[in-house]
């Protein structure tokens, strides 16, 4: 059974998520890749309130006429592993990407309460149909790696690692 999650991703919602759960996310998420993560952690300043937020590890392609966004598939999450524990400690509750995570990230997830969702790589064009709006909110100089605020509707993901550290 697929769980429908209305964002923000609160600690109460995290408690009920288990590794292997299929979810549909609805609400606001943010995109950020390694360059944006590095800048946030090095400056200690977040361009949005990070508490109870979800970051999607993606660098969308430019949109074509009539599209909200171009292809928007997940990138390899391990590139954010050096930065994720700090963001989780500061209140981040969800991450979306693909691939394995470092033990330091899993430990931070267990300590502070966060989950890691997997999105299907190679399906960026299909996933982009779930994105209803896209606005650059910071680091425009990073191009496709700028931080964007996305409003998503029925964004499909799977809980890969839950807040207890269980994995699929």
C-alpha positions as CSV (number, residue, x, y, z in Angstrom):
1,X,0.0,0.0,0.0
2,X,1.3,3.4,-0.9
3,X,1.4,6.1,1.8
4,X,0.5,9.6,0.9
5,X,2.6,12.2,2.7
6,X,1.6,15.9,2.9
7,X,4.7,18.0,3.5
8,X,6.4,19.3,5.6
9,X,7.9,16.1,6.8
10,X,7.4,16.2,10.6
11,X,8.9,13.9,13.1
12,X,5.5,12.4,13.7
13,X,5.3,11.4,10.0
14,X,8.8,10.0,10.0
15,X,8.0,7.6,12.9
16,X,5.4,5.8,10.8
17,X,7.7,5.3,7.8
18,X,9.6,2.0,7.4
19,X,12.2,0.9,4.9
20,X,10.5,-0.4,1.8
21,X,7.4,1.8,2.1
22,X,6.2,3.3,-1.1
23,X,5.2,6.9,-0.8
24,X,3.7,9.8,-2.7
25,X,4.9,13.2,-1.6
26,X,2.8,16.3,-1.8
27,X,3.9,19.8,-1.1
28,X,7.2,21.7,-1.1
29,X,10.6,20.1,-1.5
30,X,14.0,21.7,-2.5
31,X,16.6,20.6,-5.0
32,X,20.3,20.8,-4.1
33,X,23.3,19.0,-5.3
34,X,26.9,18.9,-4.0
35,X,27.9,22.4,-4.8
36,X,24.9,23.9,-3.0
37,X,25.4,21.5,-0.1
38,X,29.0,22.6,0.2
39,X,28.0,26.3,0.2
40,X,25.3,25.8,2.8
41,X,27.5,23.9,5.2
42,X,30.6,26.1,4.7
43,X,28.6,29.3,5.3
44,X,26.3,27.9,8.0
45,X,23.5,29.8,6.3
46,X,20.5,28.2,4.7
47,X,18.5,30.0,2.0
48,X,15.3,28.4,3.3
49,X,14.1,27.1,6.7
50,X,15.7,23.7,6.7
51,X,13.5,22.3,9.6
52,X,11.2,19.5,8.5
53,X,12.2,19.9,4.9
54,X,13.0,17.5,2.2
55,X,16.0,18.0,-0.2
56,X,15.9,16.3,-3.6
57,X,19.4,15.6,-4.9
58,X,18.7,16.7,-8.5
59,X,19.9,19.2,-11.0
60,X,17.0,19.7,-13.4
61,X,17.5,20.4,-17.0
62,X,16.1,23.7,-18.5
63,X,12.4,23.6,-19.2
64,X,11.0,23.7,-22.7
65,X,8.1,25.9,-23.7
66,X,4.9,24.9,-21.8
67,X,6.8,23.0,-19.2
68,X,7.3,23.8,-15.5
69,X,10.7,22.2,-15.5
70,X,12.9,20.0,-17.7
71,X,13.9,16.4,-16.8
72,X,14.4,16.2,-13.1
73,X,15.8,12.8,-12.1
74,X,17.8,12.0,-8.9
75,X,21.6,12.2,-8.7
76,X,23.9,9.9,-6.8
77,X,23.4,10.7,-3.1
78,X,26.9,9.7,-1.8
79,X,28.1,13.0,-3.2
80,X,26.2,14.7,-0.4
81,X,27.4,12.4,2.4
82,X,30.0,14.8,3.7
83,X,27.3,17.5,4.2
84,X,24.2,15.6,5.0
85,X,24.9,14.9,8.8
86,X,25.2,18.7,9.4
87,X,21.9,19.4,7.6
88,X,20.2,16.6,9.4
89,X,21.5,17.9,12.8
90,X,20.1,21.4,11.8
91,X,16.6,20.0,11.2
92,X,16.5,18.4,7.7
93,X,14.1,15.4,7.9
94,X,14.1,14.0,4.4
95,X,16.4,13.4,1.4
96,X,15.6,12.0,-2.0
97,X,18.2,10.5,-4.3
98,X,19.7,7.3,-5.5
99,X,22.3,4.9,-4.3
100,X,23.9,4.0,-1.0
101,X,24.6,6.4,2.0
102,X,27.6,6.6,4.3
103,X,27.3,5.2,7.8
104,X,27.8,8.8,9.2
105,X,24.6,9.8,7.4
106,X,22.7,6.8,8.7
107,X,23.9,7.6,12.3
108,X,22.7,11.2,12.0
109,X,19.4,10.0,10.7
110,X,19.0,7.7,13.7
111,X,20.1,10.4,16.2
112,X,18.1,13.4,14.9
113,X,15.2,11.7,13.0
114,X,15.4,11.7,9.2
115,X,14.6,9.4,6.3
116,X,16.2,8.7,2.9
117,X,13.9,8.2,0.0
118,X,14.9,6.7,-3.3
119,X,13.6,7.9,-6.6
120,X,14.1,5.9,-9.8
121,X,17.1,7.0,-11.8
122,X,16.5,7.3,-15.5
123,X,12.9,8.5,-15.0
124,X,13.6,12.2,-14.8
125,X,11.2,13.1,-17.6
126,X,8.4,11.1,-16.0
127,X,9.2,12.5,-12.5
128,X,9.1,16.1,-13.8
129,X,5.3,15.6,-14.5
130,X,4.8,15.5,-10.7
131,X,6.4,19.0,-10.4
132,X,3.7,21.7,-10.4
133,X,6.0,24.7,-9.9
134,X,9.7,25.5,-9.8
135,X,11.4,28.6,-8.5
136,X,15.1,29.3,-8.0
137,X,15.5,30.4,-4.4
138,X,19.3,30.6,-4.1
139,X,22.7,30.2,-5.7
140,X,21.6,31.1,-9.2
141,X,25.2,31.3,-10.2
142,X,25.4,27.4,-9.9
143,X,23.1,27.0,-13.0
144,X,21.3,23.6,-12.9
145,X,22.7,23.1,-9.4
146,X,21.0,26.2,-8.0
147,X,18.6,25.6,-5.1
148,X,15.0,25.4,-6.3
149,X,11.8,25.2,-4.5
150,X,9.5,22.7,-6.1
151,X,5.8,22.1,-5.4
152,X,5.2,18.4,-6.1
153,X,2.0,16.4,-6.4
154,X,2.1,12.6,-6.0
155,X,5.9,12.5,-6.3
156,X,6.7,8.7,-6.2
157,X,9.5,7.5,-3.9
158,X,10.5,4.6,-1.7
159,X,11.8,4.7,1.8
160,X,15.3,3.3,1.4
161,X,16.5,4.0,4.9
162,X,14.1,4.8,7.7
163,X,14.8,6.8,10.9
164,X,15.8,3.7,12.8
165,X,18.6,2.9,10.3
166,X,16.7,0.0,8.6
167,X,17.6,-0.3,4.9
168,X,16.2,-2.1,1.9
